[in-house]
Amino acid sequence: MTDGEQRNRRQAGRDARDLPDAQEDVPDAQESDVVRRRRRAQFLRELHEAKQLRDRVQPRRARAARMRQQMRMRTFRW
């Protein structure tokens, strides 16, 4: 058997193994939505925690950001 034939057999075996797994790994839409929402909630929690940490370790920058936000709110027109 030549190297090309061996390679083709290995590839065919690999493809056959991959097909059933690919069909079993497809989750239904609702489950994927739940997983996405869970990941998003985790990300937002970590982002909020990181912002709080940054505000604690850089108080001058945090104060300046608060002042800018206050100015934006004062100049906002309803």
Residue frames as a rotation matrix with the C-alpha (Angstrom) as fourth column:
MET 1
0.585 0.811 0.000 0.00
0.811 -0.585 0.000 0.00
0.000 0.000 -1.000 0.00
THR 2
-0.253 -0.687 0.681 1.39
0.637 -0.648 -0.418 3.40
0.728 0.328 0.602 -0.91
ASP 3
-0.858 -0.138 -0.495 1.57
0.483 -0.548 -0.683 6.39
-0.177 -0.825 0.537 1.38
GLY 4
-0.813 0.582 -0.014 -1.26
-0.527 -0.725 0.444 8.09
0.248 0.368 0.896 -0.50
GLU 5
-0.125 0.784 -0.609 -3.58
-0.030 0.610 0.792 5.12
0.992 0.117 -0.052 0.00
GLN 6
-0.386 -0.071 -0.920 -2.77
0.858 0.339 -0.386 4.96
0.340 -0.938 -0.070 3.71
ARG 7
-0.981 -0.001 -0.195 -3.41
0.071 -0.931 -0.357 8.68
-0.181 -0.364 0.914 4.05
ASN 8
-0.554 0.823 -0.125 -6.75
-0.548 -0.247 0.799 8.35
0.627 0.511 0.588 2.24
ARG 9
-0.074 0.508 -0.858 -7.83
0.440 0.789 0.429 5.48
0.895 -0.346 -0.282 4.52
ARG 10
-0.651 -0.208 -0.730 -6.88
0.759 -0.219 -0.614 7.43
-0.033 -0.953 0.300 7.64
GLN 11
-0.948 0.314 -0.052 -8.77
-0.318 -0.944 0.091 10.48
-0.020 0.103 0.995 6.34
ALA 12
-0.300 0.882 -0.362 -11.86
-0.302 0.272 0.914 8.37
0.905 0.384 0.185 5.53
GLY 13
-0.167 0.189 -0.968 -11.79
0.785 0.620 -0.014 6.85
0.597 -0.762 -0.251 9.02
ARG 14
-0.869 -0.198 -0.454 -11.41
0.443 -0.720 -0.534 10.27
-0.221 -0.665 0.714 10.57
ASP 15
-0.782 0.623 0.006 -14.33
-0.510 -0.646 0.568 11.64
0.358 0.441 0.823 8.53
ALA 16
-0.121 0.761 -0.637 -16.55
0.134 0.648 0.749 8.73
0.984 0.005 -0.181 9.55
ARG 17
-0.382 -0.062 -0.922 -15.75
0.904 0.182 -0.387 9.33
0.192 -0.981 -0.013 13.22
ASP 18
-0.976 -0.090 -0.198 -16.44
0.137 -0.961 -0.239 13.05
-0.169 -0.260 0.951 12.93
LEU 19
-0.637 0.765 0.098 -19.92
-0.137 -0.237 0.962 12.76
0.759 0.599 0.255 11.41
PRO 20
0.133 0.766 -0.629 -21.84
0.676 0.394 0.623 11.26
0.725 -0.508 -0.465 14.37
ASP 21
-0.369 -0.335 -0.867 -20.13
0.896 -0.375 -0.236 13.60
-0.246 -0.864 0.438 16.83
ALA 22
-0.992 -0.021 0.124 -21.03
0.064 -0.935 0.350 16.63
0.109 0.355 0.928 14.77
GLN 23
-0.265 0.964 0.013 -24.72
0.019 -0.008 1.000 15.67
0.964 0.265 -0.016 14.82
GLU 24
0.227 0.347 -0.910 -24.73
0.857 0.373 0.356 14.99
0.463 -0.860 -0.213 18.58
ASP 25
-0.597 -0.585 -0.548 -22.97
0.780 -0.582 -0.229 18.28
-0.185 -0.565 0.804 19.43
VAL 26
-0.705 0.387 0.594 -25.67
0.088 -0.784 0.615 20.48
0.704 0.486 0.518 17.87
PRO 27
-0.813 0.442 -0.380 -27.69
0.441 0.039 -0.897 21.83
-0.381 -0.896 -0.227 20.85
ASP 28
0.087 0.896 0.436 -31.24
0.977 -0.161 0.138 23.01
0.194 0.414 -0.889 20.49
ALA 29
-0.139 -0.164 0.977 -31.77
0.349 -0.931 -0.106 26.77
0.927 0.326 0.187 20.19
GLN 30
0.778 0.504 0.375 -33.21
-0.154 -0.426 0.892 27.23
0.609 -0.751 -0.253 23.67
GLU 31
0.764 -0.549 -0.339 -30.27
0.610 0.442 0.658 25.54
-0.211 -0.709 0.673 25.38
SER 32
-0.195 -0.875 0.444 -27.77
0.932 -0.306 -0.193 27.59
0.305 0.376 0.875 23.43
ASP 33
0.161 0.342 0.926 -29.71
0.075 -0.940 0.334 30.74
0.984 0.016 -0.177 24.35
VAL 34
0.980 0.188 -0.064 -29.55
0.060 0.027 0.998 29.79
0.189 -0.982 0.016 28.03
VAL 35
0.361 -0.924 -0.127 -25.81
0.907 0.316 0.277 29.15
-0.216 -0.215 0.952 27.77
ARG 36
-0.230 -0.426 0.875 -25.30
0.678 -0.715 -0.170 32.46
0.698 0.554 0.454 25.96
ARG 37
0.553 0.509 0.660 -27.26
-0.116 -0.737 0.666 34.35
0.825 -0.445 -0.348 28.61
ARG 38
0.920 -0.256 -0.296 -25.26
0.372 0.335 0.866 32.67
-0.123 -0.907 0.403 31.38
ARG 39
-0.018 -0.978 0.210 -21.96
1.000 -0.021 -0.010 33.58
0.014 0.210 0.978 29.70
ARG 40
-0.071 0.053 0.996 -23.16
0.366 -0.928 0.076 37.16
0.928 0.370 0.046 29.15
ALA 41
0.874 0.435 0.216 -24.21
-0.056 -0.351 0.935 37.51
0.483 -0.829 -0.283 32.80
GLN 42
0.615 -0.730 -0.297 -20.83
0.724 0.374 0.580 36.19
-0.312 -0.572 0.759 33.95
PHE 43
-0.223 -0.712 0.666 -19.05
0.889 -0.429 -0.161 38.62
0.401 0.556 0.729 31.63
LEU 44
0.248 0.391 0.886 -21.08
0.081 -0.920 0.383 41.59
0.965 -0.023 -0.260 32.89
ARG 45
0.979 0.058 -0.195 -20.38
0.192 0.053 0.980 40.63
0.067 -0.997 0.041 36.52
GLU 46
0.237 -0.969 -0.072 -16.65
0.925 0.202 0.323 40.44
-0.298 -0.143 0.944 35.85
LEU 47
-0.191 -0.261 0.946 -16.74
0.667 -0.742 -0.071 43.73
0.720 0.618 0.316 33.92
HIS 48
0.679 0.518 0.520 -18.51
-0.044 -0.678 0.733 45.49
0.733 -0.521 -0.438 36.80
GLU 49
0.857 -0.419 -0.300 -16.01
0.441 0.295 0.848 44.03
-0.267 -0.859 0.437 39.27
ALA 50
-0.063 -0.926 0.372 -13.09
0.997 -0.073 -0.014 45.19
0.040 0.370 0.928 37.11
LYS 51
0.062 0.150 0.987 -14.52
0.326 -0.937 0.122 48.72
0.943 0.314 -0.107 36.90
GLN 52
0.949 0.292 0.115 -14.92
-0.025 -0.294 0.955 48.85
0.313 -0.910 -0.272 40.68
LEU 53
0.524 -0.833 -0.180 -11.34
0.764 0.365 0.532 47.67
-0.377 -0.416 0.827 41.14
ARG 54
-0.199 -0.591 0.782 -10.08
0.856 -0.494 -0.155 50.30
0.478 0.638 0.604 38.68
ASP 55
0.458 0.447 0.769 -12.01
0.048 -0.876 0.480 53.01
0.888 -0.183 -0.423 40.53
ARG 56
0.976 -0.105 -0.193 -10.44
0.202 0.083 0.976 51.94
-0.086 -0.991 0.103 43.83
VAL 57
0.253 -0.968 0.006 -6.87
0.836 0.221 0.502 51.88
-0.487 -0.122 0.865 42.55
GLN 58
-0.691 -0.448 0.567 -7.15
0.677 -0.676 0.291 55.06
0.252 0.585 0.770 40.44
PRO 59
-0.053 0.776 -0.629 -9.26
0.861 -0.284 -0.422 57.46
-0.506 -0.564 -0.653 42.53
ARG 60
-0.473 -0.143 -0.869 -8.26
-0.111 -0.969 0.220 60.59
-0.874 0.201 0.443 40.58
ARG 61
-0.974 0.117 -0.195 -9.33
-0.181 0.123 0.976 59.08
0.138 0.986 -0.098 37.26
ALA 62
-0.500 0.837 -0.221 -12.56
0.842 0.530 0.100 57.80
0.200 -0.136 -0.970 38.82
ARG 63
-0.141 0.420 -0.896 -13.33
0.545 -0.723 -0.425 61.26
-0.826 -0.549 -0.127 40.21
ALA 64
-0.731 -0.178 -0.659 -12.68
-0.384 -0.691 0.612 62.87
-0.564 0.701 0.436 36.83
ALA 65
-0.896 0.441 -0.048 -14.99
0.229 0.553 0.801 60.33
0.379 0.707 -0.597 35.17
ARG 66
-0.235 0.831 -0.505 -17.73
0.945 0.073 -0.320 61.09
-0.229 -0.552 -0.802 37.72
MET 67
-0.297 0.070 -0.952 -17.35
0.095 -0.990 -0.102 64.82
-0.950 -0.121 0.288 37.04
ARG 68
-0.939 -0.051 -0.339 -17.58
-0.327 -0.165 0.930 64.29
-0.103 0.985 0.138 33.28
GLN 69
-0.658 0.745 -0.105 -20.71
0.666 0.642 0.380 62.19
0.351 0.180 -0.919 33.76
GLN 70
-0.132 0.602 -0.787 -22.27
0.749 -0.460 -0.478 64.91
-0.650 -0.653 -0.390 35.94
MET 71
-0.582 -0.128 -0.803 -21.53
-0.286 -0.892 0.350 67.52
-0.761 0.433 0.483 33.28
ARG 72
-0.960 0.265 -0.093 -23.11
0.011 0.366 0.931 65.34
0.281 0.892 -0.354 30.62
MET 73
-0.366 0.873 -0.324 -26.22
0.925 0.381 -0.019 64.95
0.106 -0.306 -0.946 32.76
ARG 74
-0.225 0.252 -0.941 -26.42
0.414 -0.850 -0.326 68.68
-0.882 -0.463 0.087 33.49
THR 75
-0.636 -0.109 -0.764 -26.22
-0.512 -0.682 0.523 69.60
-0.578 0.724 0.378 29.81
PHE 76
-0.885 0.370 0.283 -28.62
0.465 0.748 0.474 66.91
-0.036 0.550 -0.834 28.66
ARG 77
-0.715 0.691 -0.110 -31.85
-0.695 -0.719 0.001 68.35
-0.078 0.077 0.994 27.28
TRP 78
-0.569 0.608 0.554 -35.11
0.166 0.745 -0.647 66.51
-0.805 -0.276 -0.525 27.91
